[in-house]
């Protein structure tokens, strides 16, 4: 994505402001943020998402319906299965930037600044290796 940083800085029309506010309202829920982050690089079914975010499928379905109405996610049907994905690259960039910004607010080196070996250690099931990697951060 190649957004122009030299964009016009005119005031936004009220209807466009309302749409932006709605997008941020959708991001103001922890479950929806987890869902969007899970969809950042792949499509998933409701049941897969429910497992991933540790929520009941009906709850995840309700969140997905809101995200779909806000045009943040889209669906693809394959037989009787429905798969969800982010609606476009702008949504992906918005979610990624929000997560990366939050990582900078925490202690240590943000995850997106780590190399592959450090990330592998952080995501390891071995608590000794994980804590050693965190101490180096």
Order of alpha helices (4+ residues) and beta strands (2+ residues): alpha-alpha-beta-alpha-alpha-beta-beta-alpha-alpha-alpha
